[in-house]
Amino acid sequence: MNNVTIHTGYLPGAIGRIVELHGTYYAEHWNLGLFFEAKAAIEIAAFLQDFDQEKDGLWLALQDGQIVGAVVIVGREAEEQRARLRWFILDPKVQGQGVGNRLMHE
């Protein structure tokens, strides 16, 4: 079994690490580059600046103190539309170990 723990809420470095995971994954698998990574950075930072603990959610998967996965629920718009799942990502080294499932059920 892996030594991954799930943390609820923001941690220092989370924005950069979530962007890094997205940037490297989408560059490798979908050939997306600078524009995509910059847009992800802007959107993730804006979301966290306006984070509403009553409606939004951020869960981070940690392994040996490093962020290896993340998932976000944007719930602040749920009155107008449904809550949205965003920025679900895992480091390749923990894929296939149930970490994503744990994040989704947290």
Buried (B, 14 or more C-beta within 10 A) or exposed (E): EEEBEBBEEEEEEBBEBBBBBBBBBBBEEEEBEEEBBEEBBEEBBEBBEEBEEEBBBBBBBBBEEEBBBBBBBBBBEEEEEEBEEBBBBBBEEBEEBEBBEBBEEE
